[in-house]
Amino acid sequence: MNQLEEARKYLSSLGIEHPEPDVQLIAAFCAGLPLRTALGSPPPTLNAPQELKFRRMIARRGEKREPVAYLVGNQEFMGLEFKVTPSVLIPRPSTETLVAKAGAPKTFLEIGTGSGAVAVVLALTGARGTATDISHRAIEVAIQNACLHGVADRIDFVETDLFVDKDFELIISNPPYVTTEEMKALSPEVLHEPKVALDGGPDGLNLIRKIVAGARSRAPRLLLEFGATQGAAVRDLALQAGFRNVQIHKDLDGFDRVLEAS
């Protein structure tokens, strides 16, 4: 049995479903190969130092349940690769719906930028924007990603809570929306991610209320990601804030996920 097959069986024995992609990505990372082509490619041959590194990372994945994205420092989003660290939320496919609905605005404000993935994708359409986050470490990661994709001159990164004193064409956000009760049931992998980027309070709407209430006077259009069961509540908040055209969009898995209000 080779070391990759051994690693698959080990991760599976610890309850990790579908360990194959994890093993492939970690092996490619240890071998110094591009992660984008790792899945489906022939397994790399690891030399002794690389194999030692591979075994240590597989142990962290299995014993500590560290997310693969943090182990390899990289996550794909909208077909692009982004640097991620435990200081930022790992970009997810559900958020691709949020970005897809944005189109190509001229100006935008992203609240809670995290890794900067959303702001970078918007900037790549030609938009100029501001991206805020309360975490200094998150801002540092976001700036690195903006530089990586050549759009650092199109985004102002600001370490602050919520808004800046400026008007925009679009306000966009993937705020924390997990309820206090749901936080208790999160997987070990998700618990490695920043709590401040996940915990939305008792009903998951603590920050969403503030964003919806403050967005109306700062931008004619709002896009907001929310939890799968929060659609009705978020729609009501938008209507109460004075938005007239309110739509709820489903994500790639068919769950209510994105508020579009104007």
Backbone hydrogen bonds, N-H to C=O, Kabsch-Sander energy under -0.5 kcal/mol:
donor,donor_aa,acceptor,acceptor_aa,energy
6,E,2,N,-2.3
7,A,3,Q,-2.0
8,R,4,L,-2.2
9,K,5,E,-2.2
10,Y,6,E,-2.2
11,L,7,A,-2.6
12,S,8,R,-2.5
13,S,9,K,-2.1
14,L,10,Y,-0.8
14,L,11,L,-0.7
15,G,12,S,-1.8
16,I,11,L,-2.1
17,E,15,G,-0.7
23,V,19,P,-2.4
24,Q,20,E,-2.5
25,L,21,P,-2.6
26,I,22,D,-2.4
27,A,23,V,-2.5
28,A,24,Q,-2.4
29,F,25,L,-2.4
30,C,26,I,-2.5
31,A,27,A,-1.8
32,G,28,A,-0.6
32,G,29,F,-1.0
33,L,28,A,-2.8
38,A,35,L,-1.4
39,L,35,L,-0.6
41,S,38,A,-1.4
46,L,44,P,-0.6
51,E,47,N,-2.8
52,L,48,A,-2.1
53,K,49,P,-2.1
54,F,50,Q,-2.6
55,R,51,E,-2.6
56,R,52,L,-2.0
57,M,53,K,-2.3
58,I,54,F,-2.5
59,A,55,R,-2.0
60,R,56,R,-1.8
61,R,57,M,-2.4
62,G,58,I,-2.4
63,E,59,A,-3.3
64,K,59,A,-0.6
64,K,60,R,-1.1
65,R,60,R,-0.5
66,E,60,R,-1.5
70,Y,67,P,-0.6
71,L,67,P,-1.9
72,V,68,V,-2.7
73,G,69,A,-1.0
74,N,69,A,-1.3
75,Q,82,F,-2.2
77,F,80,L,-3.0
80,L,77,F,-1.9
82,F,75,Q,-2.2
84,V,73,G,-0.8
88,V,85,T,-2.3
95,T,92,R,-1.2
96,E,93,P,-1.3
97,T,93,P,-0.6
97,T,94,S,-0.9
98,L,94,S,-0.6
99,V,95,T,-1.8
100,A,96,E,-2.6
101,K,97,T,-1.9
102,A,99,V,-1.1
103,G,99,V,-0.7
103,G,100,A,-0.6
108,F,128,R,-1.4
109,L,170,L,-2.1
110,E,130,T,-2.8
111,I,109,L,-0.6
111,I,172,I,-2.1
112,G,110,E,-0.5
112,G,132,T,-1.3
113,T,132,T,-2.6
116,G,113,T,-2.6
120,V,116,G,-2.7
121,V,117,A,-2.3
122,L,118,V,-2.2
123,A,119,A,-2.5
124,L,120,V,-1.9
125,T,121,V,-0.5
125,T,122,L,-1.3
126,G,123,A,-1.7
127,A,122,L,-1.4
128,R,106,K,-2.4
129,G,154,R,-2.6
130,T,108,F,-2.1
131,A,156,D,-2.8
132,T,110,E,-2.8
133,D,158,V,-1.6
136,H,134,I,-0.6
139,I,135,S,-2.0
140,E,136,H,-1.9
141,V,137,R,-1.8
142,A,138,A,-2.7
143,I,139,I,-2.4
144,Q,140,E,-1.8
145,N,141,V,-2.1
146,A,142,A,-2.3
147,C,143,I,-2.3
148,L,144,Q,-2.4
149,H,145,N,-1.7
150,G,147,C,-1.2
151,V,146,A,-2.7
152,A,146,A,-0.7
154,R,151,V,-2.1
155,I,152,A,-0.6
156,D,129,G,-2.5
157,F,155,I,-0.6
158,V,131,A,-2.6
158,V,156,D,-0.5
160,T,133,D,-1.0
160,T,158,V,-1.2
162,L,160,T,-0.6
166,K,164,V,-2.1
168,F,218,R,-2.5
170,L,107,T,-0.9
171,I,221,R,-2.1
172,I,109,L,-2.9
173,S,223,L,-1.6
174,N,111,I,-0.7
178,V,198,L,-2.5
180,T,201,G,-1.3
183,M,179,T,-2.0
184,K,180,T,-0.7
184,K,181,E,-0.8
185,A,182,E,-1.3
186,L,183,M,-1.0
191,L,187,S,-1.8
192,H,189,E,-1.5
193,E,190,V,-2.0
197,A,194,P,-1.2
198,L,195,K,-1.7
199,D,195,K,-2.9
200,G,178,V,-3.3
200,G,198,L,-0.6
204,G,201,G,-0.8
206,N,200,G,-2.5
209,R,205,L,-2.7
210,K,206,N,-1.0
211,I,207,L,-2.4
212,V,208,I,-2.7
213,A,209,R,-2.4
214,G,210,K,-2.0
215,A,211,I,-1.8
216,R,212,V,-0.9
218,R,215,A,-1.8
219,A,215,A,-1.8
222,L,261,A,-2.8
223,L,171,I,-2.6
224,L,259,L,-2.1
225,E,173,S,-2.4
226,F,257,R,-2.3
230,Q,227,G,-2.1
234,V,230,Q,-2.6
235,R,231,G,-2.4
236,D,232,A,-2.1
237,L,233,A,-2.0
238,A,234,V,-2.1
239,L,235,R,-2.1
240,Q,236,D,-2.6
241,A,237,L,-1.6
242,G,239,L,-1.2
243,F,238,A,-2.1
246,V,244,R,-0.8
247,Q,260,E,-2.9
249,H,258,V,-3.0
251,D,255,F,-2.8
254,G,251,D,-1.8
257,R,249,H,-2.8
258,V,249,H,-2.2
259,L,224,L,-3.3
260,E,247,Q,-2.8
261,A,222,L,-2.6
262,S,245,N,-2.0
